[in-house]
Amino acid sequence: MDDQAKIYVMPKVQFHDTLNKNDIDDMNVDEFVKIAFISINDSDGEYYHQPLFHHDHHNVLNLWFDDVEHDLEISPTNKGVNSAFSKEQAKKIIEFLESNKHAKTVLIHCAAGISRSGAVGRVALEYLQGNREQFKMNNNQISPNPRVERMLNEAWRESKQNRR
């Protein structure tokens, strides 16, 4: 059970603090081969919503979408023009999880660490066959975005079918 992946869903501020405490940044993140990072950012491009990693890496995936069901809806975290989660982003996450299936820790954030990252976290937990008890204990704040979770599960099913 100790070798199961641990999935942590958190708000951006906590994610940033975790990176700072552990001196993790674009310059050295590649050295952390057993940790994967998924950074979910609002699509408006304001400073607060800029990614903490400025580049994708083998173990870092930056995404930009809002906590909405459809494009142009009002988001709780982004009052500008909003972009909904896409099928292409779902495929990208599944590909990222596949290429990081060796990770022992996955850190996922969005603005509040509740909805978008909650959905990605739940799917990552299943995909990586993570530690369910630890996930429930450390991520009891999540309320997964239904669109994100549904599209990720669809992309996962398609991925499995394509591998056959």
Residue pairs with C-beta under 8 A, 6 or more apart in sequence:
1 131
3 104
4 129
4 130
4 131
4 134
5 103
5 104
5 105
5 106
5 124
5 125
5 128
5 129
5 130
5 131
6 104
6 105
6 106
6 130
6 131
6 134
6 135
6 138
7 105
7 106
7 108
7 121
7 124
7 125
7 128
7 130
7 131
7 135
7 139
8 105
8 106
8 107
8 108
8 121
8 138
8 139
9 108
9 109
9 113
9 114
9 117
9 118
9 120
9 121
9 138
9 139
9 141
9 142
10 18
10 107
10 108
10 109
10 113
10 117
11 109
11 110
11 111
11 112
11 113
11 114
12 48
12 52
12 109
12 110
12 111
12 113
14 109
14 113
15 39
15 52
15 107
15 109
15 113
16 52
18 24
18 107
19 25
19 52
24 32
25 53
26 53
26 54
26 55
26 57
29 37
29 53
29 57
29 59
29 60
30 57
30 58
30 59
32 59
33 59
33 102
34 102
34 103
34 104
34 105
35 59
35 103
35 104
35 105
35 106
35 107
36 59
36 60
36 61
36 96
36 97
36 100
36 103
36 105
36 106
36 107
37 53
37 59
37 60
37 61
37 106
37 107
37 108
38 61
38 63
38 93
38 96
38 106
38 107
38 108
38 109
38 117
38 120
38 124
39 51
39 52
39 53
39 60
39 61
39 62
39 63
39 109
40 63
40 64
40 65
40 108
40 109
40 110
40 116
40 117
40 120
41 49
41 50
41 51
41 62
41 63
41 64
41 110
42 49
42 64
42 66
42 75
42 77
42 78
42 111
43 49
43 64
43 65
43 66
43 78
43 80
43 81
43 82
43 83
44 78
44 79
44 80
44 81
44 82
46 80
48 111
49 78
49 111
51 62
53 60
53 62
55 62
56 62
58 99
58 100
59 100
59 103
61 92
61 93
61 96
63 89
63 92
63 93
64 83
65 83
65 84
65 85
65 86
65 89
65 116
66 73
66 75
66 77
66 78
66 82
66 83
66 84
67 75
67 76
67 77
67 78
67 110
67 111
67 115
67 116
67 145
68 74
68 75
68 82
68 83
68 84
68 147
69 84
69 146
69 147
70 84
71 82
71 83
71 84
72 81
72 82
73 82
73 84
74 82
75 82
76 112
76 115
77 110
77 111
77 112
78 111
84 147
85 116
85 145
85 147
85 148
85 151
86 151
87 151
87 154
87 155
89 151
90 148
90 151
90 152
90 154
90 155
91 155
91 158
91 159
93 120
93 123
93 152
93 155
94 127
94 152
94 155
94 156
94 159
95 159
97 123
97 124
97 127
97 128
98 127
98 159
100 106
101 127
101 128
103 128
106 121
106 124
106 128
106 130
108 117
108 120
108 121
108 124
109 117
110 116
110 117
113 141
113 142
114 141
114 142
114 143
115 142
115 143
115 144
115 145
115 148
116 145
116 148
117 142
118 139
118 141
118 142
118 143
118 144
118 145
119 144
119 145
119 146
119 148
119 149
119 152
120 148
120 152
121 135
121 139
121 142
121 144
122 142
122 144
122 149
123 149
123 152
123 153
123 156
124 130
125 132
125 135
127 156
